[in-house]
Amino acid sequence: MTTRRKFLQLGAVASMASLSKVFGKPARPVSKPVVISTWNFGADANKEAWKILSANGRALDAVEAGARVPEGDPKESSVGLGGLPDRDGRVTLDSCIMDEFANCGAVACLEHIVHPVSVARKVMEKTPHVFLVGAGALKFALDQGFKKENLLTKESEKAWKEWLKTAKYKPVANIENHDTIGIVAVDASQNLSGACTTSGMAYKMQGRVGDSPIIGAALFVDNEVGAATSTGVGEEVIRIVGSHLVVELMRQGNSPQQACELAVGRIVKNQPQKSKEIQVGFLALNKNGEYGAFALQKGFTYAVYSNEVPNKIFEAKSYY
């Protein structure tokens, strides 16, 4: 007969067996540090992050530095300076950041500031809050010494005026005019952090916020398990609290690759018809330095930088 004590002991053994898949020795040795990020522009972000990681720096500093690269590049039309505006011609930025202690900060609908990821970090470190939006986020940024700038470049303004001729609103999969840079890293001390930043979907309704600044949706970090980030149509990521789901799946013993695949499968299950027409991708990294990626459609790329993989771009496997 199984007593309550024996039942609890058996449960503890089973739990430890499951957790050992996450916390134990990885299937293949992976030397830390490792940084991974979404899309082709992630390679330049990784390069900047690696300067910090390779010098035994903190993962939090690395992901912030990496995210700032596309934010400050006027040629990138989906992040920061040069981002495509909403349908009223206003460039609004969303970003979040999270460290190894579960500290996090976020901003949304932030105008006139090139580096929202750094404002998000200030929210995390300088306020009792997690999330600031709109005019309040801008006031906070200016109070913290950030410079007010015009984010609408001539190229983005021209594209917006061309869009106004038809005013059709339908995101195109794998076109980097509505996508995010999500970046997660594990440092030499085996601590994790992540960041996510975007100008959101081009020509969105004024005030629209996607998954990018939402902790648990576009980004989640659990220093005991791993970190995950997402890209693509944020509404569908929000519906399943995607990045948190990926991390919890890793906690249950799934590899980063398996966790990303299961999360994408959840979207397909919830939205079987819509999922055929949109793109969502997940990227995950566990505490051992193993990583994985998976997307709805072909074409989602991600960049990896580690001692074994010197900043290489890969195309993720996909459901369709």
ZITA-V931094 format. One record per residue. N is the residue number from 1. RES is the residue in one letter. PHI is phi in whole degrees, 0 to 359 (none if undefined). OMEGA is omega in whole degrees, 0 to 359 (999 if undefined). Layout:
N,RES,PHI,OMEGA ; N,RES,PHI,OMEGA
This chain:
1,M,none,182 ; 2,T,272,177 ; 3,T,280,179 ; 4,R,299,180 ; 5,R,296,179 ; 6,K,297,179 ; 7,F,299,180 ; 8,L,294,179 ; 9,Q,295,178 ; 10,L,297,179 ; 11,G,297,180 ; 12,A,294,178 ; 13,V,297,179 ; 14,A,297,180 ; 15,S,296,179 ; 16,M,296,178 ; 17,A,297,179 ; 18,S,292,182 ; 19,L,294,181 ; 20,S,297,177 ; 21,K,294,180 ; 22,V,269,188 ; 23,F,269,183 ; 24,G,281,181 ; 25,K,294,181 ; 26,P,294,180 ; 27,A,300,176 ; 28,R,227,180 ; 29,P,299,178 ; 30,V,233,179 ; 31,S,276,176 ; 32,K,271,9 ; 33,P,272,175 ; 34,V,218,172 ; 35,V,228,178 ; 36,I,228,181 ; 37,S,207,187 ; 38,T,277,171 ; 39,W,68,182 ; 40,N,297,181 ; 41,F,291,175 ; 42,G,294,180 ; 43,A,296,178 ; 44,D,292,176 ; 45,A,296,179 ; 46,N,299,182 ; 47,K,300,179 ; 48,E,289,179 ; 49,A,297,183 ; 50,W,294,177 ; 51,K,302,180 ; 52,I,278,183 ; 53,L,295,182 ; 54,S,289,176 ; 55,A,261,180 ; 56,N,64,178 ; 57,G,280,184 ; 58,R,280,180 ; 59,A,302,180 ; 60,L,301,179 ; 61,D,296,182 ; 62,A,293,183 ; 63,V,290,176 ; 64,E,295,180 ; 65,A,299,179 ; 66,G,295,181 ; 67,A,296,181 ; 68,R,293,183 ; 69,V,295,177 ; 70,P,292,177 ; 71,E,302,184 ; 72,G,268,182 ; 73,D,264,182 ; 74,P,293,179 ; 75,K,279,178 ; 76,E,272,188 ; 77,S,268,181 ; 78,S,238,183 ; 79,V,216,168 ; 80,G,60,180 ; 81,L,302,182 ; 82,G,90,177 ; 83,G,298,179 ; 84,L,291,187 ; 85,P,278,171 ; 86,D,283,185 ; 87,R,293,177 ; 88,D,261,176 ; 89,G,86,181 ; 90,R,255,177 ; 91,V,272,179 ; 92,T,238,188 ; 93,L,245,179 ; 94,D,232,180 ; 95,S,199,172 ; 96,C,212,181 ; 97,I,211,181 ; 98,M,212,183 ; 99,D,250,186 ; 100,E,286,180 ; 101,F,259,183 ; 102,A,70,170 ; 103,N,285,180 ; 104,C,207,178 ; 105,G,211,183 ; 106,A,206,173 ; 107,V,223,177 ; 108,A,215,181 ; 109,C,52,180 ; 110,L,271,178 ; 111,E,254,168 ; 112,H,74,181 ; 113,I,240,186 ; 114,V,292,188 ; 115,H,244,179 ; 116,P,296,180 ; 117,V,296,179 ; 118,S,285,174 ; 119,V,293,178 ; 120,A,301,179 ; 121,R,295,177 ; 122,K,295,176 ; 123,V,302,180 ; 124,M,297,189 ; 125,E,266,189 ; 126,K,247,182 ; 127,T,231,174 ; 128,P,276,186 ; 129,H,255,174 ; 130,V,252,194 ; 131,F,226,172 ; 132,L,238,184 ; 133,V,227,169 ; 134,G,55,184 ; 135,A,299,179 ; 136,G,294,178 ; 137,A,293,178 ; 138,L,295,179 ; 139,K,301,179 ; 140,F,299,181 ; 141,A,299,180 ; 142,L,294,177 ; 143,D,297,179 ; 144,Q,273,175 ; 145,G,98,177 ; 146,F,288,183 ; 147,K,270,178 ; 148,K,278,183 ; 149,E,223,174 ; 150,N,275,184 ; 151,L,268,182 ; 152,L,276,179 ; 153,T,283,179 ; 154,K,300,181 ; 155,E,294,180 ; 156,S,291,178 ; 157,E,296,178 ; 158,K,298,180 ; 159,A,296,179 ; 160,W,295,180 ; 161,K,295,176 ; 162,E,291,178 ; 163,W,298,182 ; 164,L,300,181 ; 165,K,294,179 ; 166,T,243,178 ; 167,A,54,175 ; 168,K,277,183 ; 169,Y,235,178 ; 170,K,210,180 ; 171,P,301,179 ; 172,V,257,184 ; 173,A,300,174 ; 174,N,70,173 ; 175,I,263,189 ; 176,E,281,171 ; 177,N,242,178 ; 178,H,217,187 ; 179,D,254,191 ; 180,T,248,159 ; 181,I,259,170 ; 182,G,250,183 ; 183,I,221,178 ; 184,V,229,184 ; 185,A,212,168 ; 186,V,240,185 ; 187,D,266,184 ; 188,A,295,177 ; 189,S,273,179 ; 190,Q,67,174 ; 191,N,257,185 ; 192,L,250,170 ; 193,S,207,179 ; 194,G,205,177 ; 195,A,212,178 ; 196,C,214,183 ; 197,T,207,185 ; 198,T,196,167 ; 199,S,262,175 ; 200,G,78,180 ; 201,M,297,176 ; 202,A,299,174 ; 203,Y,64,176 ; 204,K,292,172 ; 205,M,295,178 ; 206,Q,301,180 ; 207,G,95,179 ; 208,R,295,174 ; 209,V,232,177 ; 210,G,267,183 ; 211,D,277,194 ; 212,S,305,180 ; 213,P,265,188 ; 214,I,263,177 ; 215,I,297,183 ; 216,G,101,177 ; 217,A,268,182 ; 218,A,277,184 ; 219,L,207,170 ; 220,F,206,180 ; 221,V,229,170 ; 222,D,232,189 ; 223,N,292,175 ; 224,E,276,189 ; 225,V,237,185 ; 226,G,174,181 ; 227,A,220,179 ; 228,A,214,176 ; 229,T,216,184 ; 230,S,221,177 ; 231,T,207,180 ; 232,G,109,184 ; 233,V,283,189 ; 234,G,295,181 ; 235,E,302,181 ; 236,E,285,176 ; 237,V,290,179 ; 238,I,299,184 ; 239,R,302,182 ; 240,I,247,184 ; 241,V,47,198 ; 242,G,303,185 ; 243,S,291,175 ; 244,H,297,178 ; 245,L,301,180 ; 246,V,300,180 ; 247,V,295,179 ; 248,E,294,176 ; 249,L,294,174 ; 250,M,294,178 ; 251,R,299,180 ; 252,Q,284,177 ; 253,G,112,178 ; 254,N,284,173 ; 255,S,290,175 ; 256,P,306,179 ; 257,Q,296,180 ; 258,Q,298,181 ; 259,A,296,178 ; 260,C,296,180 ; 261,E,295,180 ; 262,L,294,179 ; 263,A,293,176 ; 264,V,298,177 ; 265,G,300,177 ; 266,R,295,178 ; 267,I,296,179 ; 268,V,299,180 ; 269,K,297,182 ; 270,N,285,185 ; 271,Q,228,188 ; 272,P,299,180 ; 273,Q,279,182 ; 274,K,298,184 ; 275,S,297,179 ; 276,K,283,188 ; 277,E,248,185 ; 278,I,239,175 ; 279,Q,240,168 ; 280,V,221,176 ; 281,G,228,176 ; 282,F,240,180 ; 283,L,226,185 ; 284,A,223,181 ; 285,L,219,177 ; 286,N,262,187 ; 287,K,295,178 ; 288,N,281,182 ; 289,G,95,176 ; 290,E,279,184 ; 291,Y,226,178 ; 292,G,202,180 ; 293,A,208,178 ; 294,F,200,183 ; 295,A,220,174 ; 296,L,293,185 ; 297,Q,247,172 ; 298,K,296,174 ; 299,G,111,178 ; 300,F,283,180 ; 301,T,249,178 ; 302,Y,212,183 ; 303,A,244,181 ; 304,V,232,175 ; 305,Y,227,176 ; 306,S,208,176 ; 307,N,296,180 ; 308,E,274,184 ; 309,V,238,184 ; 310,P,282,173 ; 311,N,60,181 ; 312,K,251,177 ; 313,I,262,179 ; 314,F,238,168 ; 315,E,259,182 ; 316,A,287,171 ; 317,K,291,185 ; 318,S,221,180 ; 319,Y,290,181 ; 320,Y,261,999
